[in-house]
Amino acid sequence: MKSYGIVALVLTAAFLLGSGCVDTVVRDSVSGDLHAHYSSSDDLSVGLGCYERVSGYAYNSGNTTRDTVSLSLSLIDTDTGSIRDAKTLYVGAIGPGESRTFDTTLDGDCSGHYRTDADFLP
């Protein structure tokens, strides 16, 4: 009887992993002197369910300090084009030639296919 439970658990895990919870995508976003290089990947946890983990860095290639750098992150369903989740992420001040790292999560759905877009806020 215990072996059936283990087999069911393994099959469930295989289904969830096969539904898109393993891809990592690397992207860039540019706005003038500000550049963001980030990766996003599907993940699964008992507490959060399926979610998108977004991490990367913002870089200032200009000659002046940017005092209040913020990124708008959107998790977009690639099948429908609708936004599943969005978040404004405050990165902070970035001096010339400096970079700041960021790491956050966006709420997904195990059956969806998503892309993550990032744009600097004015």
DRENNUKOL-69081 format. One record per residue: residue number from 0; residue in three letters; x, y, z of N, C-alpha, C, O in turn. Coordinates in pm, whole numbers, plus 50000, padded with zeros to 5 digits. Atoms other than C-alpha are relative to their C-alpha. Layout:
# residues N
+-----+------+-------+-------+-------+-------+-------+-------+-------+-------+-------+-------+-------+-------+
: pos : code :   nxx :   nyy :   nzz :  caxx :  cayy :  cazz :   cxx :   cyy :   czz :   oxx :   oyy :   ozz :
+-----+------+-------+-------+-------+-------+-------+-------+-------+-------+-------+-------+-------+-------+
: NUM :  ALA :     X :     Y :     Z :     X :     Y :     Z :     X :     Y :     Z :     X :     Y :     Z :
...
+-----+------+-------+-------+-------+-------+-------+-------+-------+-------+-------+-------+-------+-------+
***
This chain:
# residues 122
+-----+------+-------+-------+-------+-------+-------+-------+-------+-------+-------+-------+-------+-------+
: pos : code :   nxx :   nyy :   nzz :  caxx :  cayy :  cazz :   cxx :   cyy :   czz :   oxx :   oyy :   ozz :
+-----+------+-------+-------+-------+-------+-------+-------+-------+-------+-------+-------+-------+-------+
:   0 :  MET : 50082 : 49881 : 50000 : 50000 : 50000 : 50000 : 50086 : 50126 : 50000 : 50053 : 50224 : 49933 :
:   1 :  LYS : 49913 : 49883 : 49994 : 50286 : 50241 : 50081 : 50065 : 50028 : 49865 : 50090 : 50143 : 49830 :
:   2 :  SER : 49935 : 49981 : 50130 : 50443 : 50181 : 49740 : 49909 : 50075 : 49903 : 49958 : 50149 : 49818 :
:   3 :  TYR : 50091 : 49927 : 50086 : 50127 : 50311 : 49568 : 50003 : 50149 : 50031 : 49994 : 50232 : 49941 :
:   4 :  GLY : 49991 : 49859 : 49960 : 50153 : 50635 : 49765 : 50127 : 50064 : 49948 : 50126 : 50179 : 49904 :
:   5 :  ILE : 49872 : 49948 : 50050 : 50517 : 50678 : 49668 : 49993 : 50017 : 49849 : 50040 : 50118 : 49796 :
:   6 :  VAL : 50013 : 49991 : 50146 : 50439 : 50607 : 49301 : 49913 : 50119 : 49964 : 49945 : 50192 : 49870 :
:   7 :  ALA : 50089 : 49886 : 50027 : 50154 : 50862 : 49310 : 50073 : 50131 : 50023 : 50056 : 50226 : 49946 :
:   8 :  LEU : 49923 : 49879 : 49971 : 50386 : 51121 : 49466 : 50102 : 50027 : 49889 : 50117 : 50142 : 49846 :
:   9 :  VAL : 49901 : 49984 : 50108 : 50656 : 51061 : 49202 : 49931 : 50042 : 49870 : 49982 : 50130 : 49800 :
:  10 :  LEU : 50072 : 49963 : 50122 : 50401 : 51081 : 48918 : 49948 : 50144 : 50007 : 49952 : 50215 : 49907 :
:  11 :  THR : 50047 : 49863 : 49982 : 50256 : 51404 : 49059 : 50115 : 50099 : 49982 : 50100 : 50201 : 49914 :
:  12 :  ALA : 49882 : 49914 : 50014 : 50603 : 51559 : 49086 : 50044 : 50007 : 49855 : 50080 : 50114 : 49806 :
:  13 :  ALA : 49960 : 50002 : 50141 : 50686 : 51451 : 48730 : 49904 : 50083 : 49915 : 49946 : 50153 : 49823 :
:  14 :  PHE : 50099 : 49920 : 50073 : 50362 : 51607 : 48602 : 50025 : 50149 : 50021 : 50025 : 50226 : 49924 :
:  15 :  LEU : 49978 : 49858 : 49971 : 50430 : 51938 : 48775 : 50129 : 50051 : 49936 : 50133 : 50162 : 49884 :
:  16 :  LEU : 49875 : 49959 : 50064 : 50789 : 51950 : 48652 : 49987 : 50004 : 49850 : 50047 : 50090 : 49784 :
:  17 :  GLY : 50020 : 50002 : 50145 : 50679 : 51862 : 48302 : 49907 : 50108 : 49950 : 49897 : 50129 : 49829 :
:  18 :  SER : 50095 : 49898 : 50043 : 50421 : 52141 : 48300 : 50063 : 50137 : 49984 : 49991 : 50237 : 49974 :
:  19 :  GLY : 49936 : 49873 : 50026 : 50681 : 52413 : 48257 : 50073 : 50058 : 50120 : 50119 : 50172 : 50112 :
:  20 :  CYS : 49937 : 49948 : 49879 : 50828 : 52452 : 48605 : 50151 : 49978 : 50003 : 50207 : 49958 : 50110 :
:  21 :  VAL : 49856 : 50023 : 49999 : 51189 : 52410 : 48494 : 50078 : 50094 : 49907 : 50201 : 50095 : 49914 :
:  22 :  ASP : 49931 : 49915 : 50095 : 51273 : 52667 : 48222 : 50057 : 50125 : 50066 : 49995 : 50181 : 50157 :
:  23 :  THR : 49940 : 49875 : 49958 : 51508 : 52960 : 48285 : 50024 : 50084 : 49876 : 50082 : 50037 : 49778 :
:  24 :  VAL : 49986 : 49910 : 50113 : 51500 : 53259 : 48052 : 50077 : 50123 : 50045 : 50048 : 50180 : 50150 :
:  25 :  VAL : 49920 : 49882 : 49970 : 51757 : 53541 : 48047 : 49961 : 50111 : 49904 : 49952 : 50088 : 49783 :
:  26 :  ARG : 50044 : 49887 : 50082 : 51651 : 53885 : 47922 : 50072 : 50127 : 50041 : 50135 : 50133 : 50147 :
:  27 :  ASP : 49944 : 49868 : 49973 : 51768 : 54246 : 47906 : 49894 : 50107 : 49978 : 49803 : 50090 : 49896 :
:  28 :  SER : 50085 : 49884 : 50019 : 51590 : 54578 : 47939 : 50089 : 50123 : 50006 : 50177 : 50133 : 50092 :
:  29 :  VAL : 49917 : 49880 : 50006 : 51740 : 54916 : 47848 : 49910 : 50123 : 49995 : 49811 : 50126 : 49922 :
:  30 :  SER : 50066 : 49871 : 50003 : 51621 : 55269 : 47919 : 50106 : 50107 : 50017 : 50145 : 50139 : 50129 :
:  31 :  GLY : 49893 : 49902 : 49994 : 51882 : 55529 : 47830 : 50128 : 49938 : 50055 : 50180 : 49841 : 50000 :
:  32 :  ASP : 49878 : 50050 : 49937 : 52182 : 55476 : 48058 : 49976 : 49883 : 50095 : 50072 : 49822 : 50144 :
:  33 :  LEU : 50031 : 50110 : 49907 : 52001 : 55217 : 48272 : 49979 : 49870 : 49923 : 49909 : 49866 : 49822 :
:  34 :  HIS : 50010 : 50133 : 50060 : 52033 : 54850 : 48184 : 49962 : 49901 : 50110 : 50012 : 49909 : 50222 :
:  35 :  ALA : 50034 : 50109 : 49908 : 51874 : 54550 : 48352 : 50026 : 49869 : 49929 : 49984 : 49848 : 49815 :
:  36 :  HIS : 49973 : 50135 : 50050 : 51997 : 54197 : 48298 : 49938 : 49906 : 50104 : 49978 : 49909 : 50221 :
:  37 :  TYR : 50071 : 50082 : 49901 : 51769 : 53940 : 48460 : 49963 : 49864 : 49942 : 49953 : 49846 : 49821 :
:  38 :  SER : 50047 : 50133 : 50038 : 51666 : 53578 : 48454 : 49872 : 49972 : 50075 : 49851 : 50020 : 50186 :
:  39 :  SER : 50124 : 50042 : 49934 : 51330 : 53429 : 48533 : 49983 : 49851 : 49978 : 50015 : 49797 : 49872 :
:  40 :  SER : 50021 : 50145 : 50010 : 51243 : 53070 : 48604 : 49879 : 49961 : 50083 : 49850 : 50021 : 50186 :
:  41 :  ASP : 50114 : 50055 : 49928 : 50939 : 52875 : 48711 : 50051 : 49921 : 50118 : 50156 : 49856 : 50111 :
:  42 :  ASP : 49964 : 50079 : 49883 : 50952 : 52722 : 49055 : 49873 : 49958 : 50071 : 49765 : 50010 : 50042 :
:  43 :  LEU : 50114 : 50056 : 49929 : 50724 : 52532 : 49288 : 50036 : 49982 : 50145 : 50143 : 49931 : 50178 :
:  44 :  SER : 49981 : 50024 : 49857 : 50689 : 52533 : 49664 : 49865 : 49967 : 50061 : 49761 : 49999 : 50005 :
:  45 :  VAL : 50124 : 50038 : 49932 : 50434 : 52399 : 49907 : 49924 : 50125 : 50043 : 49802 : 50130 : 50030 :
:  46 :  GLY : 50066 : 49879 : 49952 : 50362 : 52746 : 50049 : 49952 : 50093 : 49890 : 49844 : 50152 : 49903 :
:  47 :  LEU : 50034 : 49905 : 50106 : 50357 : 52949 : 49726 : 49933 : 49937 : 49879 : 49873 : 50008 : 49799 :
:  48 :  GLY : 50049 : 50064 : 50121 : 50249 : 52692 : 49469 : 50099 : 50027 : 49888 : 50219 : 50031 : 49912 :
:  49 :  CYS : 49912 : 49967 : 50113 : 50386 : 52770 : 49123 : 50021 : 50151 : 49996 : 49926 : 50228 : 50008 :
:  50 :  TYR : 49967 : 49859 : 50006 : 50563 : 53102 : 49096 : 50119 : 50022 : 49909 : 50190 : 49928 : 49874 :
:  51 :  GLU : 49889 : 49963 : 50085 : 50815 : 53286 : 48881 : 50102 : 50074 : 50086 : 50070 : 50173 : 50151 :
:  52 :  ARG : 49891 : 49936 : 49925 : 51147 : 53375 : 49043 : 50078 : 50087 : 49902 : 50124 : 50038 : 49798 :
:  53 :  VAL : 49931 : 49904 : 50086 : 51310 : 53686 : 48891 : 50120 : 50055 : 50077 : 50104 : 50108 : 50187 :
:  54 :  SER : 49881 : 49945 : 49935 : 51667 : 53783 : 48974 : 50094 : 50055 : 49893 : 50097 : 50008 : 49779 :
:  55 :  GLY : 49907 : 49940 : 50094 : 51929 : 54000 : 48812 : 50066 : 50123 : 50060 : 50079 : 50136 : 50182 :
:  56 :  TYR : 49938 : 49877 : 49953 : 52098 : 54337 : 48830 : 49964 : 50115 : 49906 : 49940 : 50095 : 49786 :
:  57 :  ALA : 50017 : 49877 : 50077 : 52042 : 54695 : 48717 : 50134 : 50071 : 50001 : 50203 : 50074 : 50103 :
:  58 :  TYR : 49869 : 49939 : 50018 : 52344 : 54885 : 48584 : 49984 : 50140 : 49942 : 49902 : 50162 : 49854 :
:  59 :  ASN : 50001 : 49863 : 50049 : 52406 : 55257 : 48528 : 50126 : 50021 : 49915 : 50237 : 50024 : 49968 :
:  60 :  SER : 49886 : 49979 : 50089 : 52628 : 55313 : 48222 : 50027 : 50148 : 49974 : 50115 : 50183 : 49895 :
:  61 :  GLY : 49985 : 49855 : 50022 : 52594 : 55693 : 48240 : 50104 : 50064 : 50089 : 50180 : 49996 : 50158 :
:  62 :  ASN : 49903 : 49922 : 49924 : 52797 : 55969 : 48402 : 49941 : 50066 : 50123 : 50014 : 50132 : 50198 :
:  63 :  THR : 50063 : 49939 : 49884 : 52546 : 56080 : 48666 : 49927 : 49895 : 50081 : 49884 : 49792 : 50029 :
:  64 :  THR : 50070 : 50091 : 49910 : 52390 : 55910 : 48966 : 49850 : 50005 : 49973 : 49793 : 50113 : 49955 :
:  65 :  ARG : 50146 : 50011 : 50009 : 52033 : 55790 : 48926 : 49950 : 49969 : 50140 : 49976 : 49862 : 50195 :
:  66 :  ASP : 50036 : 50008 : 49859 : 51873 : 55846 : 49266 : 49889 : 49900 : 50033 : 49898 : 49831 : 50134 :
:  67 :  THR : 50113 : 50087 : 49967 : 51549 : 55651 : 49251 : 49968 : 49908 : 49882 : 49882 : 49938 : 49799 :
:  68 :  VAL : 50019 : 50096 : 50109 : 51566 : 55353 : 49019 : 49897 : 49896 : 50044 : 49910 : 49833 : 50149 :
:  69 :  SER : 50103 : 50101 : 49975 : 51257 : 55132 : 49005 : 49972 : 49924 : 49871 : 49980 : 49979 : 49761 :
:  70 :  LEU : 50036 : 50085 : 50113 : 51161 : 54844 : 48779 : 49855 : 49956 : 50014 : 49808 : 49926 : 50123 :
:  71 :  SER : 50134 : 50057 : 50007 : 50813 : 54741 : 48675 : 50014 : 49861 : 49941 : 50055 : 49847 : 49826 :
:  72 :  LEU : 49991 : 50139 : 50045 : 50801 : 54361 : 48647 : 49861 : 49947 : 49973 : 49770 : 49967 : 50054 :
:  73 :  SER : 50130 : 50058 : 50035 : 50515 : 54183 : 48472 : 50018 : 49855 : 49958 : 50109 : 49822 : 49881 :
:  74 :  LEU : 50005 : 50140 : 50040 : 50441 : 53813 : 48440 : 49886 : 49987 : 49900 : 49769 : 50003 : 49937 :
:  75 :  ILE : 50098 : 49996 : 50108 : 50261 : 53775 : 48107 : 49974 : 49859 : 49948 : 50067 : 49785 : 49916 :
:  76 :  ASP : 50041 : 50129 : 50055 : 50067 : 53469 : 47992 : 50024 : 50003 : 49850 : 49965 : 50085 : 49780 :
:  77 :  THR : 49965 : 49998 : 50142 : 50213 : 53387 : 47649 : 49887 : 49950 : 49911 : 49886 : 49978 : 49791 :
:  78 :  ASP : 50112 : 50049 : 50080 : 49892 : 53215 : 47536 : 49894 : 50107 : 49977 : 49839 : 50118 : 49868 :
:  79 :  THR : 50107 : 49900 : 50009 : 49652 : 53503 : 47607 : 50051 : 50143 : 49991 : 49978 : 50232 : 49948 :
:  80 :  GLY : 49946 : 49864 : 49997 : 49882 : 53806 : 47641 : 49960 : 50080 : 50122 : 49997 : 50196 : 50135 :
:  81 :  SER : 50045 : 49929 : 49880 : 49722 : 53895 : 47973 : 50108 : 49997 : 50109 : 50193 : 49908 : 50112 :
:  82 :  ILE : 49905 : 49991 : 49890 : 49920 : 54000 : 48279 : 49948 : 49916 : 50116 : 49839 : 49941 : 50168 :
:  83 :  ARG : 50037 : 50088 : 49889 : 49909 : 53729 : 48547 : 50032 : 50067 : 50134 : 49953 : 50059 : 50228 :
:  84 :  ASP : 49959 : 49932 : 49878 : 50099 : 53930 : 48812 : 50095 : 50114 : 49961 : 50162 : 50106 : 49858 :
:  85 :  ALA : 49910 : 49887 : 50026 : 50289 : 54260 : 48829 : 50049 : 50054 : 50134 : 49982 : 50043 : 50236 :
:  86 :  LYS : 49941 : 49948 : 49877 : 50516 : 54425 : 49081 : 50093 : 50115 : 49964 : 50164 : 50110 : 49863 :
:  87 :  THR : 49902 : 49892 : 50012 : 50706 : 54753 : 49115 : 50109 : 49972 : 50102 : 50082 : 49955 : 50221 :
:  88 :  LEU : 49886 : 50035 : 49916 : 51051 : 54686 : 49253 : 50093 : 50120 : 50011 : 50149 : 50164 : 49910 :
:  89 :  TYR : 49908 : 49888 : 49978 : 51254 : 54970 : 49407 : 50142 : 49945 : 50010 : 50171 : 49864 : 50098 :
:  90 :  VAL : 49862 : 50047 : 50003 : 51621 : 54911 : 49323 : 50090 : 50091 : 50083 : 50185 : 50044 : 50145 :
:  91 :  GLY : 49922 : 49905 : 49921 : 51761 : 55228 : 49485 : 50085 : 50090 : 49912 : 50068 : 50094 : 49790 :
:  92 :  ALA : 49910 : 49911 : 50072 : 52028 : 55480 : 49386 : 50113 : 49919 : 49937 : 50167 : 49827 : 49998 :
:  93 :  ILE : 49890 : 50068 : 50071 : 52284 : 55369 : 49128 : 50092 : 50107 : 49943 : 50052 : 50187 : 49859 :
:  94 :  GLY : 49901 : 49904 : 50047 : 52599 : 55573 : 49071 : 50055 : 49960 : 49864 : 50029 : 49849 : 49817 :
:  95 :  PRO : 49939 : 50032 : 50129 : 52792 : 55590 : 48743 : 50087 : 49875 : 50008 : 50175 : 49864 : 50094 :
:  96 :  GLY : 49922 : 50123 : 50003 : 52932 : 55248 : 48658 : 49964 : 49898 : 50106 : 50027 : 49793 : 50114 :
:  97 :  GLU : 50040 : 50092 : 49893 : 52757 : 55083 : 48954 : 49883 : 49913 : 49956 : 49813 : 49942 : 49860 :
:  98 :  SER : 50115 : 50086 : 50023 : 52506 : 54803 : 48961 : 49938 : 49962 : 50135 : 50004 : 49965 : 50238 :
:  99 :  ARG : 50074 : 50047 : 49882 : 52243 : 54682 : 49210 : 49927 : 49872 : 49962 : 49865 : 49864 : 49856 :
: 100 :  THR : 50069 : 50126 : 50026 : 52109 : 54329 : 49233 : 49857 : 50006 : 50051 : 49823 : 50085 : 50139 :
: 101 :  PHE : 50137 : 50014 : 49953 : 51745 : 54236 : 49274 : 49957 : 49855 : 49988 : 50011 : 49779 : 49908 :
: 102 :  ASP : 50052 : 50136 : 49995 : 51552 : 53919 : 49348 : 49858 : 50008 : 50054 : 49836 : 50065 : 50161 :
: 103 :  THR : 50139 : 49996 : 49956 : 51175 : 53875 : 49375 : 49923 : 49884 : 49938 : 49977 : 49808 : 49858 :
: 104 :  THR : 50087 : 50103 : 50057 : 50886 : 53643 : 49294 : 49872 : 50062 : 49947 : 49826 : 50165 : 49996 :
: 105 :  LEU : 50130 : 49964 : 50056 : 50573 : 53678 : 49083 : 49912 : 49877 : 50003 : 49960 : 49765 : 49981 :
: 106 :  ASP : 50093 : 50110 : 49985 : 50263 : 53464 : 49128 : 49962 : 49942 : 49864 : 49912 : 50013 : 49777 :
: 107 :  GLY : 50035 : 50068 : 50125 : 50213 : 53209 : 48850 : 49895 : 49893 : 50022 : 49830 : 49888 : 50127 :
: 108 :  ASP : 50095 : 50110 : 49997 : 49997 : 52909 : 48777 : 50070 : 49881 : 49934 : 50133 : 49898 : 49829 :
: 109 :  CYS : 49925 : 50115 : 50050 : 50133 : 52558 : 48720 : 49963 : 49960 : 49858 : 50042 : 49895 : 49789 :
: 110 :  SER : 50042 : 50039 : 50134 : 49937 : 52515 : 48398 : 50028 : 50107 : 49895 : 50000 : 50085 : 49777 :
: 111 :  GLY : 49978 : 49891 : 50094 : 50041 : 52847 : 48240 : 50140 : 50003 : 49941 : 50232 : 49941 : 49993 :
: 112 :  HIS : 49871 : 49975 : 50063 : 50324 : 52949 : 48009 : 50019 : 50151 : 50002 : 49933 : 50225 : 49954 :
: 113 :  TYR : 49981 : 49859 : 49975 : 50474 : 53287 : 48091 : 50131 : 50053 : 49946 : 50225 : 49978 : 49920 :
: 114 :  ARG : 49876 : 49928 : 50020 : 50732 : 53544 : 48000 : 50000 : 50114 : 50101 : 49894 : 50161 : 50144 :
: 115 :  THR : 49986 : 49891 : 49904 : 50864 : 53811 : 48233 : 50057 : 50121 : 49928 : 50160 : 50112 : 49862 :
: 116 :  ASP : 49952 : 49875 : 50058 : 50901 : 54172 : 48116 : 50038 : 50094 : 50113 : 49974 : 50097 : 50218 :
: 117 :  ALA : 49955 : 49900 : 49904 : 51090 : 54444 : 48303 : 50021 : 50132 : 49928 : 50083 : 50137 : 49822 :
: 118 :  ASP : 49985 : 49865 : 50055 : 51074 : 54817 : 48235 : 50038 : 50094 : 50113 : 49985 : 50083 : 50223 :
: 119 :  PHE : 49965 : 49898 : 49902 : 51238 : 55105 : 48418 : 49890 : 50103 : 50008 : 49833 : 50142 : 49906 :
: 120 :  LEU : 50101 : 49896 : 49981 : 50996 : 55356 : 48566 : 50069 : 50137 : 49993 : 50184 : 50151 : 50035 :
: 121 :  PRO : 49939 : 49868 : 50012 : 51056 : 55726 : 48493 : 50022 : 50066 : 50135 : 50073 : 50178 : 50142 :
+-----+------+-------+-------+-------+-------+-------+-------+-------+-------+-------+-------+-------+-------+
***
